[in-house]
Structure formats: structure tokens, C-alpha cells
Amino acid sequence: MWLKDVVNTLGRMVVSLLIWGGAIGISIAAAQDQSGLAALLMVVLVWFMALAGTFVMWVMPEMMHHDHAVLPLTQPVAEKAKRRSRREEQMELLAELMDDDERAAFKERLKQRILEETDYADGELPEYGTSLAALLDEESPKRARR
């Protein structure tokens, strides 16, 4: 691993020397060939490009390596994906609280609703006017009476 880092660093150093050597050479040539504002503009442009190239080569990889540039944008999404909604937790708890008979009755009602639906031909479950939570809420009074 350290050898890869050394080679990578040496490669960046060589490219940096080439960039800055080229920037100095172009600046000297521009200053000798032209005078006034055109030479100054050429020197400023070349030095800006050399600075930008050096920044991209040295700073950007470090920012990416230390997760400063990418993770703040993607981390909240990953955290949301990890967290479950309160409703999902309630549904799971409710399913755990149901006994076998209640679970069987619930499954049977759900199966009947799916089979009664005529729009099931495309292979996807249809969207009902009532939600799974409403279906479970219908079961609550029956469970309370037991």
C-alpha cells in the first residue's frame, strides 16, 4: 500500500513540475514576444491554469479520500435508507402481537381483496383506497373483544 502511495506521489510531483515548468516557459515566451496588456493577460491565464491543475491533482484527491467532498451530499440519503419509519415499526409490532388465528384471518382477507381486484392482470398489486394500516385497524376491535 505504501509503495502505491509513493508512486502516486512521485507521479503527481513529476506532473506538477511539468505544469509549472510549462507555465514559466510560456510566461517568459509571452513576455518576450508581446508587450503590455496582452502579455499580462497571457501570463495571468497560464498561471491560473497551472494553479487549477495543481489544485485538481493535489487537493481534490485528498478531499475525496477524506470524504469531505462526496459524503455530506450522500450521507443523509444513506441514513434515511437505514432508518425505518415509525409506521413500519408499528406494523411489525402489530404483526408480532397477533396470534396465529388473527394472522391467518388477516392473510385470508388480504388474499380475498387481491383476488377480487380485476386490475391484477399486469402482475403488480393494485393500490387500494384503504391502506394496510386501515386493514389492520379493522382487525383491532375484533382483537379487543377477545
Residue pairs with C-beta under 8 A, 6 or more apart in sequence:
12 57
12 58
15 57
16 54
16 57
16 58
19 50
19 53
19 54
20 50
20 54
22 50
23 46
23 47
23 49
23 50
26 42
26 46
27 42
27 43
27 46
27 47
30 38
30 39
30 42
30 43
30 46
31 39
31 43
33 39
34 42
60 69
63 69
64 70
87 133
91 132
91 133
91 136
94 136
95 103
98 106
98 139
98 143
102 139
102 142
102 143
105 139
106 135
106 136
106 139
109 135
110 135
113 128
113 135
114 120
114 125
114 126
117 126
117 128
119 126
120 126
